[in-house]
Amino acid sequence: MIIYRNSHRVLVQGITGKQGTFWTEKMMACGTRVVAGVNPKRAGETHVGVPVFASAAAAMAQAPYEVAVMFVPPPLAKDAALDAIAAGVKLLVVLTEHIPAHDVMAILLAARRAGTQVVGPNTAGLVTPGEGFVGIMPGHNRHIFRPGSVGVISRSGSLGTLICLNLTRAGIGQSAFIGIGGDPMLGTTTRDALAALDKDGRTEAVVLVGEIGGAMEESAAEYAAAMAKPVVAFIAGRASPPGKKMGHAGAIVTGTAGSYAGKRQALHRAGVVVAETPRDIPAALTRRMAGLAAQ
């Protein structure tokens, strides 16, 4: 369960904070079913029309949910995540960045044991145009997202937003956006997201937005080689110097590992078209889909 659907009920951890309040209102305005929030100091209150509970476990008992999204600072992220996992959440969206590595390992281990799918840490969230969104993506903006049949995967929320904007301006709608996050340790990899979109009946093609560092794009390329659905990619960081972290904690190249050239070659070998710039994505995707239709 990685793709958000409007049938999913959502818990917002940290709902009463500035960001939690702002984004909860935006999520609800475009159809997201927020059924509960968490703030131990304000349990029993109603905030932006949503009941507030002392814990994720208490919320699950009174207002069951399938998805939880965390507007929680790094020192409190581990406890909040473990609370939601223990409560039985199916999908946990961890927006928080700068979570200590040992806390991330504890979260991912607990999630694996419980059967909880984690998206993040350091993700911008999930969007299903026409249904709603979970996180801090501008899923409410119809100039950026529109319903369609192209799935988009991105480590970066800002790059993902740019790609979806370019697609929408070209008249190409999206079936789902999956922001996997920019940290070195993630609950959902590029390959996981690609497999989910490959199995999704609403998705006819995929745009993969990667960046230097790590080996997720290479692993995704192995999966893409066997896909019938066309995949078009853009890899950020072509001009970045080796050994220097660029933006995300996972975007660091050591020697030749995780390099732009290595990722591009792996994707090319898998039959994935790699665009030079984000603005080239719509045309490359249109050509790729037309070519497959003509076969």
N, C-alpha and C positions, 0 to 999 in steps of 0.2 A: 504494500500500500504506500505508494509514493505520490501519485497524482491526486490532487485535491478535487473533491466533488462537493456540490452544494448540499448533498444529503448528509455530509459529515458534520457532526456537532463539534464545536471548538471551545476549548478552555484557554483563557489568556492569563498566564502567570505574570504578575506585576501589572495588572490592569489599571491600577489607580495612579501610576506614575505618568509623567508628562508624555513620554513616547507611547506607553501602553494605552493611554487615553486617546491620543491622536489617532493611532493606527487602528484601534478597536472601532472607533467611529467610522473610519474610512472602510474597514473590512465589512462592517454591518451595512453600510450604505450601498455596497454593490452586491449584497446577497449572502455574505458569509454568515453562517448560523452560529454566532457566539452565544453560548448558553450559560457560561459561568466565568468568574474571574477569581484570582487568588491574591490576597494580601492579609497575612495573619493579624495585622494591627487594625484592619477594618472589616473583619468578618461580621456578617450579619447585615451589612449595608447593601444598598443598591447603587451601582456606579454606571453611568451612561445607559441606564435601563437594564443592567446585567447584575444578577446576584453575586455577591462577593463572599468567598469562603476562606477559612483559615488555612486550608491545605488542598492539594489536588485530590487526596483521598476523600476528604469531606465533600468536595465538589462532585466527585464520581458517585457518591452515595445519594446525593440529592438531585443532581443535574447531569446524568451520564453523558459522556463525550467520547469521541474516537481520536480527536486531534488536540494536541496542546502546543501552544506557542509561547516562548519564553522572552519576556522583556525584563530580564533579571541581570544585575551586575555580576562580573566575574567571580567575586568571592562567594556569592550565594548560588551560583549556577549549578554546582554539583548537587547540593541538597534539593534544589527545585526540580532538577531533572530526575533524581532518584525518587522523589515523591511522586511525580507523574508516572514513572515507570512502574513503581510498586502499586499504584492505583489501577493499572491495567490499560494505560493509553496505548493505542495502536501505532500512532504516528506522532513523533515529537520533533518539533521544529525549533532548533536551537539558534537563535539570532545572535546570541552573545559571542563577542570575540575576546581574545586575551584570556581565555580560561586556562589555568595552569595545566600542563600536559598530563600530570598524574591524575587530575580531576577528569579530564577528557577520557583517559583510559578507563577509569572507574565507571563513567557514564556508559561508554560503549560496551563494556563487559556486562553490566547490568542489563542493558537493552537487549544484547544478544541472548542472554539467558532467559529473558522474559518474552522474547518474540516481538519487541518493539522496534519499529523502523525509525531511525534517527536521521534527520536532514540537518546538516551542519556539523560542528559549530561554525559560526561566522558566515551564516547563510543570509541572503536577503529574503528567502521564502519561496512560496509556491503561488502560481497564478493559473486559474482556468478561466479564460475570458468568457463572459456571459454567465458564469456561475459564482465567482468570487475569488478571494485570495487570502493567504495566510502569511503574515510577515510585514515587510517594509517595502515591498515593490509597489509601484503605482498602478496596481491592478484596477483601480477605479477610473483611470484615465482612458477614455475611449479613443483618444488620438494615438495612444501607444499600444494598447492591446485591443484586439478584436477577435471574435470567435472564428475559427477556421480549422485547418487540418495539419498544420505544421507544428511539431513539438520543438521546443527550444531548451537546451541544457546549457548552463553557464556556471562557472566558478564565481564570476563577478556579477554583482547585482547591477552596477552601472553599465557594464558592457552588455549584459543581457537586456537591459532596458533599451539601449541604443539599437541593438539588433532587432528587437520587437518593433521599435518605432520605424525602422527602415522597412521592415516587412509590411507593417500596416500602411505606410505611405505608398507602398507598391501594390496595395490591394490584396495582400496575402495575410490571412488570419492565422491565429495560433490555436492549437488544440490544448496545449498546456505549456507552462514554463516551469522548469525545475532548477532552482538555484542550489547547487550542491554545497557551496561554501568555499572559502579560500584558505582554510587551515591545512596543515600537513596531515592531521588525523581527522578523518571524516566518517560519519555514519553511513553516508550514501556516496558512492563513487560515480565517476562519469559513466563507467560501464554499467553500473546498477541502473542509473537513470536511462541510459540508452536501451537497456533490455526492457524496462517498463514501458517506454514509448513504442518499442517494437511490438509489444504485445497489446498495446492499446488500439482498440478498433476505430477510434476517432482520428488517429494519427496516420497520415499518409506519407510524411517525410519528416526528416529531423535536421535541425541546425545545431551543431555542436560548437560551443564557444569555449575554447581552452586557453591555457596560458603556459608559459615555461615553468619548469620545475616539476619534480615527481615523475611518475610513469602512468598516470591515469589515462591520458590520451592514447598512449601506446596500447594499453590494455583494452580500451574502448575500440581501437582500430581492429584488434583481433576479432571482437564481436561483430563489428560493422561489416567485416569481410563476408560474413555469411547472411547478411540481411537482404531481404528483397526490397525493403523501403529505401529510397535514396537518402544519403546523408551528405550534407555540405558543412564544412567547418571553417572556423577562423581561429587562428592561434595568436594570442597577444604576446608581445615581448620579443619580437624579432631582433631588435637592436640593443637589447639589454646586455650589459657586460657580465661574463661568467663570475660566479662567486658572490654576486651582490643581490640581496633580496629586493624585489621590486613590488611594492604594494602589499600583496598577500604574503602571509607567513610561509605558504607552500610554494611561492613563486621564486625559487632560488635554484640556480644551475651550478652544479659542481662538476668541473671538467666537462665531459660531453653528456653526462647523464641529465635528462630532462631538458635538453636543448631544443630550440626552435626547429633546427634542421632535422633532428632526430624524430620529433613529433610529426613534422610535415611529411617526412619520408614514410613513416609508419602508416599514416593516413592515406597517402597516395597508393601505397602497396595494397591497401584494403579497398581501393576503388572509391575512396572519399574525395570529393572535390574540395580543395583548400583555397578559399578566397584570399586575395591580397589585403583587402581592407573590409571593414564592416559594411560599407556602402555597396560593395560588390556582391553581398550575400543574396539579395532578392533575384538578381539576374542569373547568378550561378545556379540558384535553386530552380528557377523557371526552366533554364536550359536542361538541367539534369532530369527533371520530371518529364519534360517534353520528350527527351531522348529515350527514356524508359517506356513511355507510352507508345512511341513509334516502333518499338521492337516487337 
